[in-house]
Amino acid sequence: MTYAADRLWEEVAYVAYYLHWAFESIVDLEHPVRRRLISEIGHIHTRLAE
């Protein structure tokens, strides 16, 4: 099963926006690692917004 291209782009854009990482660095991450980063960024963003 392949990962949906639209979802991958969304994840890459999210991480790039918040961490300012290069596209290649984000795409090279294993999916579980990328999802964990997204989760942690979301938690940080939520705490800062409170």
N, CA, C, O and CB atoms as a CASP TS submission, in Angstrom:
PFRMAT TS
TARGET T0000
AUTHOR 0000-0000-0000
METHOD Language model
MODEL 1
PARENT N/A
ATOM      1  N   MET     1       0.846  -1.182   0.000  1.00  0.00           N
ATOM      2  CA  MET     1       0.000   0.000   0.000  1.00  0.00           C
ATOM      3  C   MET     1       0.891   1.245   0.000  1.00  0.00           C
ATOM      4  O   MET     1       1.851   1.320   0.767  1.00  0.00           O
ATOM      5  CB  MET     1      -0.962  -0.002   1.227  1.00  0.00           C
ATOM      6  N   THR     2       0.586   2.187  -0.828  1.00  0.00           N
ATOM      7  CA  THR     2       1.351   3.433  -0.876  1.00  0.00           C
ATOM      8  C   THR     2       0.639   4.511  -0.075  1.00  0.00           C
ATOM      9  O   THR     2      -0.580   4.484   0.094  1.00  0.00           O
ATOM     10  CB  THR     2       1.557   3.895  -2.334  1.00  0.00           C
ATOM     11  N   TYR     3       1.407   5.435   0.401  1.00  0.00           N
ATOM     12  CA  TYR     3       0.862   6.533   1.179  1.00  0.00           C
ATOM     13  C   TYR     3       0.303   7.582   0.227  1.00  0.00           C
ATOM     14  O   TYR     3       0.955   7.929  -0.757  1.00  0.00           O
ATOM     15  CB  TYR     3       1.940   7.146   2.110  1.00  0.00           C
ATOM     16  N   ALA     4      -0.861   8.079   0.497  1.00  0.00           N
ATOM     17  CA  ALA     4      -1.525   9.051  -0.367  1.00  0.00           C
ATOM     18  C   ALA     4      -0.637  10.281  -0.577  1.00  0.00           C
ATOM     19  O   ALA     4      -0.160  10.887   0.383  1.00  0.00           O
ATOM     20  CB  ALA     4      -2.881   9.467   0.235  1.00  0.00           C
ATOM     21  N   ALA     5      -0.429  10.630  -1.821  1.00  0.00           N
ATOM     22  CA  ALA     5       0.450  11.751  -2.163  1.00  0.00           C
ATOM     23  C   ALA     5      -0.025  13.054  -1.524  1.00  0.00           C
ATOM     24  O   ALA     5       0.794  13.830  -1.031  1.00  0.00           O
ATOM     25  CB  ALA     5       0.528  11.917  -3.679  1.00  0.00           C
ATOM     26  N   ASP     6      -1.328  13.302  -1.526  1.00  0.00           N
ATOM     27  CA  ASP     6      -1.852  14.534  -0.937  1.00  0.00           C
ATOM     28  C   ASP     6      -1.560  14.598   0.558  1.00  0.00           C
ATOM     29  O   ASP     6      -1.219  15.658   1.082  1.00  0.00           O
ATOM     30  CB  ASP     6      -3.359  14.643  -1.182  1.00  0.00           C
ATOM     31  N   ARG     7      -1.693  13.480   1.234  1.00  0.00           N
ATOM     32  CA  ARG     7      -1.423  13.435   2.675  1.00  0.00           C
ATOM     33  C   ARG     7       0.069  13.664   2.945  1.00  0.00           C
ATOM     34  O   ARG     7       0.429  14.371   3.885  1.00  0.00           O
ATOM     35  CB  ARG     7      -1.877  12.077   3.273  1.00  0.00           C
ATOM     36  N   LEU     8       0.919  13.074   2.133  1.00  0.00           N
ATOM     37  CA  LEU     8       2.364  13.260   2.287  1.00  0.00           C
ATOM     38  C   LEU     8       2.728  14.736   2.128  1.00  0.00           C
ATOM     39  O   LEU     8       3.495  15.276   2.925  1.00  0.00           O
ATOM     40  CB  LEU     8       3.137  12.401   1.259  1.00  0.00           C
ATOM     41  N   TRP     9       2.183  15.385   1.105  1.00  0.00           N
ATOM     42  CA  TRP     9       2.458  16.810   0.890  1.00  0.00           C
ATOM     43  C   TRP     9       1.985  17.642   2.078  1.00  0.00           C
ATOM     44  O   TRP     9       2.660  18.587   2.487  1.00  0.00           O
ATOM     45  CB  TRP     9       1.779  17.301  -0.400  1.00  0.00           C
ATOM     46  N   GLU    10       0.840  17.294   2.625  1.00  0.00           N
ATOM     47  CA  GLU    10       0.301  18.009   3.788  1.00  0.00           C
ATOM     48  C   GLU    10       1.254  17.871   4.981  1.00  0.00           C
ATOM     49  O   GLU    10       1.547  18.853   5.663  1.00  0.00           O
ATOM     50  CB  GLU    10      -1.111  17.470   4.157  1.00  0.00           C
ATOM     51  N   GLU    11       1.731  16.661   5.224  1.00  0.00           N
ATOM     52  CA  GLU    11       2.660  16.428   6.323  1.00  0.00           C
ATOM     53  C   GLU    11       3.970  17.173   6.117  1.00  0.00           C
ATOM     54  O   GLU    11       4.487  17.790   7.049  1.00  0.00           O
ATOM     55  CB  GLU    11       2.929  14.942   6.478  1.00  0.00           C
ATOM     56  N   VAL    12       4.506  17.120   4.912  1.00  0.00           N
ATOM     57  CA  VAL    12       5.759  17.799   4.612  1.00  0.00           C
ATOM     58  C   VAL    12       5.595  19.309   4.807  1.00  0.00           C
ATOM     59  O   VAL    12       6.459  19.952   5.402  1.00  0.00           O
ATOM     60  CB  VAL    12       6.217  17.481   3.168  1.00  0.00           C
ATOM     61  N   ALA    13       4.513  19.866   4.319  1.00  0.00           N
ATOM     62  CA  ALA    13       4.278  21.304   4.456  1.00  0.00           C
ATOM     63  C   ALA    13       4.161  21.706   5.922  1.00  0.00           C
ATOM     64  O   ALA    13       4.679  22.747   6.325  1.00  0.00           O
ATOM     65  CB  ALA    13       3.011  21.713   3.699  1.00  0.00           C
ATOM     66  N   TYR    14       3.492  20.894   6.709  1.00  0.00           N
ATOM     67  CA  TYR    14       3.304  21.182   8.135  1.00  0.00           C
ATOM     68  C   TYR    14       4.641  21.223   8.861  1.00  0.00           C
ATOM     69  O   TYR    14       4.934  22.183   9.574  1.00  0.00           O
ATOM     70  CB  TYR    14       2.387  20.134   8.781  1.00  0.00           C
ATOM     71  N   VAL    15       5.447  20.192   8.684  1.00  0.00           N
ATOM     72  CA  VAL    15       6.747  20.127   9.344  1.00  0.00           C
ATOM     73  C   VAL    15       7.665  21.241   8.828  1.00  0.00           C
ATOM     74  O   VAL    15       8.360  21.886   9.613  1.00  0.00           O
ATOM     75  CB  VAL    15       7.399  18.743   9.119  1.00  0.00           C
ATOM     76  N   ALA    16       7.666  21.462   7.527  1.00  0.00           N
ATOM     77  CA  ALA    16       8.520  22.510   6.948  1.00  0.00           C
ATOM     78  C   ALA    16       8.127  23.884   7.492  1.00  0.00           C
ATOM     79  O   ALA    16       8.996  24.702   7.794  1.00  0.00           O
ATOM     80  CB  ALA    16       8.421  22.501   5.401  1.00  0.00           C
ATOM     81  N   TYR    17       6.840  24.138   7.617  1.00  0.00           N
ATOM     82  CA  TYR    17       6.362  25.426   8.112  1.00  0.00           C
ATOM     83  C   TYR    17       6.831  25.685   9.544  1.00  0.00           C
ATOM     84  O   TYR    17       7.312  26.773   9.858  1.00  0.00           O
ATOM     85  CB  TYR    17       4.836  25.485   8.042  1.00  0.00           C
ATOM     86  N   TYR    18       6.690  24.692  10.397  1.00  0.00           N
ATOM     87  CA  TYR    18       7.013  24.886  11.805  1.00  0.00           C
ATOM     88  C   TYR    18       8.491  24.711  12.143  1.00  0.00           C
ATOM     89  O   TYR    18       9.002  25.399  13.026  1.00  0.00           O
ATOM     90  CB  TYR    18       6.215  23.941  12.623  1.00  0.00           C
ATOM     91  N   LEU    19       9.184  23.808  11.460  1.00  0.00           N
ATOM     92  CA  LEU    19      10.571  23.532  11.801  1.00  0.00           C
ATOM     93  C   LEU    19      11.570  24.087  10.786  1.00  0.00           C
ATOM     94  O   LEU    19      12.777  24.084  11.029  1.00  0.00           O
ATOM     95  CB  LEU    19      10.766  22.056  11.935  1.00  0.00           C
ATOM     96  N   HIS    20      11.062  24.560   9.653  1.00  0.00           N
ATOM     97  CA  HIS    20      11.917  25.135   8.610  1.00  0.00           C
ATOM     98  C   HIS    20      12.954  24.133   8.088  1.00  0.00           C
ATOM     99  O   HIS    20      14.088  24.496   7.777  1.00  0.00           O
ATOM    100  CB  HIS    20      12.627  26.374   9.147  1.00  0.00           C
ATOM    101  N   TRP    21      12.542  22.880   8.001  1.00  0.00           N
ATOM    102  CA  TRP    21      13.414  21.838   7.468  1.00  0.00           C
ATOM    103  C   TRP    21      13.259  21.760   5.960  1.00  0.00           C
ATOM    104  O   TRP    21      12.233  22.162   5.413  1.00  0.00           O
ATOM    105  CB  TRP    21      13.101  20.474   8.113  1.00  0.00           C
ATOM    106  N   ALA    22      14.270  21.248   5.297  1.00  0.00           N
ATOM    107  CA  ALA    22      14.241  21.070   3.846  1.00  0.00           C
ATOM    108  C   ALA    22      13.303  19.925   3.472  1.00  0.00           C
ATOM    109  O   ALA    22      13.134  18.966   4.225  1.00  0.00           O
ATOM    110  CB  ALA    22      15.660  20.801   3.303  1.00  0.00           C
ATOM    111  N   PHE    23      12.709  20.046   2.312  1.00  0.00           N
ATOM    112  CA  PHE    23      11.790  19.034   1.784  1.00  0.00           C
ATOM    113  C   PHE    23      12.406  17.635   1.853  1.00  0.00           C
ATOM    114  O   PHE    23      11.772  16.697   2.337  1.00  0.00           O
ATOM    115  CB  PHE    23      11.407  19.368   0.333  1.00  0.00           C
ATOM    116  N   GLU    24      13.626  17.503   1.375  1.00  0.00           N
ATOM    117  CA  GLU    24      14.283  16.195   1.309  1.00  0.00           C
ATOM    118  C   GLU    24      14.455  15.580   2.697  1.00  0.00           C
ATOM    119  O   GLU    24      14.315  14.368   2.867  1.00  0.00           O
ATOM    120  CB  GLU    24      15.643  16.322   0.626  1.00  0.00           C
ATOM    121  N   SER    25      14.755  16.407   3.671  1.00  0.00           N
ATOM    122  CA  SER    25      14.934  15.912   5.036  1.00  0.00           C
ATOM    123  C   SER    25      13.639  15.352   5.603  1.00  0.00           C
ATOM    124  O   SER    25      13.645  14.341   6.305  1.00  0.00           O
ATOM    125  CB  SER    25      15.454  17.022   5.938  1.00  0.00           C
ATOM    126  N   ILE    26      12.547  16.003   5.299  1.00  0.00           N
ATOM    127  CA  ILE    26      11.248  15.570   5.819  1.00  0.00           C
ATOM    128  C   ILE    26      10.774  14.313   5.097  1.00  0.00           C
ATOM    129  O   ILE    26      10.299  13.373   5.735  1.00  0.00           O
ATOM    130  CB  ILE    26      10.204  16.693   5.673  1.00  0.00           C
ATOM    131  N   VAL    27      10.899  14.291   3.794  1.00  0.00           N
ATOM    132  CA  VAL    27      10.450  13.140   3.010  1.00  0.00           C
ATOM    133  C   VAL    27      11.256  11.894   3.366  1.00  0.00           C
ATOM    134  O   VAL    27      10.727  10.783   3.331  1.00  0.00           O
ATOM    135  CB  VAL    27      10.568  13.435   1.505  1.00  0.00           C
ATOM    136  N   ASP    28      12.521  12.069   3.706  1.00  0.00           N
ATOM    137  CA  ASP    28      13.377  10.930   4.052  1.00  0.00           C
ATOM    138  C   ASP    28      13.030  10.300   5.393  1.00  0.00           C
ATOM    139  O   ASP    28      13.475   9.189   5.683  1.00  0.00           O
ATOM    140  CB  ASP    28      14.816  11.362   4.068  1.00  0.00           C
ATOM    141  N   LEU    29      12.249  10.983   6.212  1.00  0.00           N
ATOM    142  CA  LEU    29      11.862  10.420   7.503  1.00  0.00           C
ATOM    143  C   LEU    29      10.947   9.216   7.310  1.00  0.00           C
ATOM    144  O   LEU    29      10.131   9.186   6.389  1.00  0.00           O
ATOM    145  CB  LEU    29      11.169  11.484   8.370  1.00  0.00           C
ATOM    146  N   GLU    30      11.089   8.238   8.177  1.00  0.00           N
ATOM    147  CA  GLU    30      10.149   7.120   8.184  1.00  0.00           C
ATOM    148  C   GLU    30       8.784   7.659   8.588  1.00  0.00           C
ATOM    149  O   GLU    30       8.692   8.604   9.371  1.00  0.00           O
ATOM    150  CB  GLU    30      10.620   5.977   9.153  1.00  0.00           C
ATOM    151  N   HIS    31       7.745   7.069   8.064  1.00  0.00           N
ATOM    152  CA  HIS    31       6.390   7.557   8.321  1.00  0.00           C
ATOM    153  C   HIS    31       6.076   7.699   9.806  1.00  0.00           C
ATOM    154  O   HIS    31       5.565   8.743  10.209  1.00  0.00           O
ATOM    155  CB  HIS    31       5.388   6.633   7.686  1.00  0.00           C
ATOM    156  N   PRO    32       6.361   6.683  10.650  1.00  0.00           N
ATOM    157  CA  PRO    32       6.046   6.844  12.078  1.00  0.00           C
ATOM    158  C   PRO    32       6.790   8.011  12.733  1.00  0.00           C
ATOM    159  O   PRO    32       6.253   8.663  13.628  1.00  0.00           O
ATOM    160  CB  PRO    32       6.374   5.565  12.817  1.00  0.00           C
ATOM    161  N   VAL    33       7.994   8.268  12.303  1.00  0.00           N
ATOM    162  CA  VAL    33       8.769   9.392  12.855  1.00  0.00           C
ATOM    163  C   VAL    33       8.138  10.705  12.429  1.00  0.00           C
ATOM    164  O   VAL    33       7.979  11.615  13.242  1.00  0.00           O
ATOM    165  CB  VAL    33      10.251   9.331  12.394  1.00  0.00           C
ATOM    166  N   ARG    34       7.780  10.806  11.160  1.00  0.00           N
ATOM    167  CA  ARG    34       7.137  12.027  10.656  1.00  0.00           C
ATOM    168  C   ARG    34       5.811  12.270  11.368  1.00  0.00           C
ATOM    169  O   ARG    34       5.507  13.408  11.724  1.00  0.00           O
ATOM    170  CB  ARG    34       6.912  11.933   9.132  1.00  0.00           C
ATOM    171  N   ARG    35       5.021  11.231  11.581  1.00  0.00           N
ATOM    172  CA  ARG    35       3.733  11.373  12.280  1.00  0.00           C
ATOM    173  C   ARG    35       3.960  11.814  13.720  1.00  0.00           C
ATOM    174  O   ARG    35       3.195  12.623  14.244  1.00  0.00           O
ATOM    175  CB  ARG    35       2.938  10.042  12.248  1.00  0.00           C
ATOM    176  N   ARG    36       5.000  11.294  14.366  1.00  0.00           N
ATOM    177  CA  ARG    36       5.302  11.690  15.752  1.00  0.00           C
ATOM    178  C   ARG    36       5.691  13.155  15.805  1.00  0.00           C
ATOM    179  O   ARG    36       5.251  13.877  16.700  1.00  0.00           O
ATOM    180  CB  ARG    36       6.435  10.819  16.343  1.00  0.00           C
ATOM    181  N   LEU    37       6.509  13.608  14.860  1.00  0.00           N
ATOM    182  CA  LEU    37       6.873  15.025  14.808  1.00  0.00           C
ATOM    183  C   LEU    37       5.634  15.901  14.658  1.00  0.00           C
ATOM    184  O   LEU    37       5.497  16.923  15.331  1.00  0.00           O
ATOM    185  CB  LEU    37       7.845  15.286  13.651  1.00  0.00           C
ATOM    186  N   ILE    38       4.749  15.494  13.780  1.00  0.00           N
ATOM    187  CA  ILE    38       3.516  16.248  13.552  1.00  0.00           C
ATOM    188  C   ILE    38       2.692  16.324  14.825  1.00  0.00           C
ATOM    189  O   ILE    38       2.141  17.375  15.155  1.00  0.00           O
ATOM    190  CB  ILE    38       2.691  15.611  12.426  1.00  0.00           C
ATOM    191  N   SER    39       2.608  15.221  15.533  1.00  0.00           N
ATOM    192  CA  SER    39       1.870  15.183  16.794  1.00  0.00           C
ATOM    193  C   SER    39       2.501  16.119  17.822  1.00  0.00           C
ATOM    194  O   SER    39       1.797  16.877  18.489  1.00  0.00           O
ATOM    195  CB  SER    39       1.821  13.749  17.344  1.00  0.00           C
ATOM    196  N   GLU    40       3.811  16.067  17.948  1.00  0.00           N
ATOM    197  CA  GLU    40       4.501  16.913  18.921  1.00  0.00           C
ATOM    198  C   GLU    40       4.393  18.389  18.558  1.00  0.00           C
ATOM    199  O   GLU    40       4.198  19.227  19.438  1.00  0.00           O
ATOM    200  CB  GLU    40       5.967  16.511  19.022  1.00  0.00           C
ATOM    201  N   ILE    41       4.516  18.715  17.286  1.00  0.00           N
ATOM    202  CA  ILE    41       4.345  20.106  16.845  1.00  0.00           C
ATOM    203  C   ILE    41       2.942  20.584  17.197  1.00  0.00           C
ATOM    204  O   ILE    41       2.763  21.706  17.671  1.00  0.00           O
ATOM    205  CB  ILE    41       4.597  20.243  15.315  1.00  0.00           C
ATOM    206  N   GLY    42       1.951  19.732  16.966  1.00  0.00           N
ATOM    207  CA  GLY    42       0.571  20.084  17.296  1.00  0.00           C
ATOM    208  C   GLY    42       0.383  20.355  18.775  1.00  0.00           C
ATOM    209  O   GLY    42      -0.308  21.301  19.151  1.00  0.00           O
ATOM    210  N   HIS    43       0.995  19.530  19.624  1.00  0.00           N
ATOM    211  CA  HIS    43       0.903  19.744  21.074  1.00  0.00           C
ATOM    212  C   HIS    43       1.545  21.060  21.477  1.00  0.00           C
ATOM    213  O   HIS    43       0.986  21.810  22.278  1.00  0.00           O
ATOM    214  CB  HIS    43       1.565  18.589  21.830  1.00  0.00           C
ATOM    215  N   ILE    44       2.712  21.339  20.926  1.00  0.00           N
ATOM    216  CA  ILE    44       3.400  22.594  21.226  1.00  0.00           C
ATOM    217  C   ILE    44       2.558  23.788  20.783  1.00  0.00           C
ATOM    218  O   ILE    44       2.390  24.752  21.529  1.00  0.00           O
ATOM    219  CB  ILE    44       4.779  22.630  20.541  1.00  0.00           C
ATOM    220  N   HIS    45       2.037  23.712  19.574  1.00  0.00           N
ATOM    221  CA  HIS    45       1.207  24.781  19.020  1.00  0.00           C
ATOM    222  C   HIS    45      -0.023  25.031  19.901  1.00  0.00           C
ATOM    223  O   HIS    45      -0.392  26.176  20.161  1.00  0.00           O
ATOM    224  CB  HIS    45       0.771  24.431  17.583  1.00  0.00           C
ATOM    225  N   THR    46      -0.645  23.946  20.351  1.00  0.00           N
ATOM    226  CA  THR    46      -1.833  24.069  21.212  1.00  0.00           C
ATOM    227  C   THR    46      -1.475  24.738  22.534  1.00  0.00           C
ATOM    228  O   THR    46      -2.192  25.625  22.997  1.00  0.00           O
ATOM    229  CB  THR    46      -2.461  22.683  21.475  1.00  0.00           C
ATOM    230  N   ARG    47      -0.369  24.315  23.142  1.00  0.00           N
ATOM    231  CA  ARG    47       0.043  24.908  24.426  1.00  0.00           C
ATOM    232  C   ARG    47       0.355  26.393  24.274  1.00  0.00           C
ATOM    233  O   ARG    47      -0.013  27.196  25.132  1.00  0.00           O
ATOM    234  CB  ARG    47       1.272  24.173  24.988  1.00  0.00           C
ATOM    235  N   LEU    48       1.027  26.760  23.195  1.00  0.00           N
ATOM    236  CA  LEU    48       1.368  28.168  22.984  1.00  0.00           C
ATOM    237  C   LEU    48       0.133  29.029  22.721  1.00  0.00           C
ATOM    238  O   LEU    48       0.114  30.217  23.045  1.00  0.00           O
ATOM    239  CB  LEU    48       2.339  28.298  21.820  1.00  0.00           C
ATOM    240  N   ALA    49      -0.889  28.425  22.136  1.00  0.00           N
ATOM    241  CA  ALA    49      -2.103  29.171  21.805  1.00  0.00           C
ATOM    242  C   ALA    49      -2.998  29.406  23.021  1.00  0.00           C
ATOM    243  O   ALA    49      -3.895  30.248  22.987  1.00  0.00           O
ATOM    244  CB  ALA    49      -2.883  28.436  20.737  1.00  0.00           C
ATOM    245  N   GLU    50      -2.749  28.660  24.085  1.00  0.00           N
ATOM    246  CA  GLU    50      -3.588  28.791  25.291  1.00  0.00           C
ATOM    247  C   GLU    50      -3.252  30.026  26.087  1.00  0.00           C
ATOM    248  O   GLU    50      -3.866  30.278  27.124  1.00  0.00           O
ATOM    249  CB  GLU    50      -3.440  27.572  26.175  1.00  0.00           C
TER
END
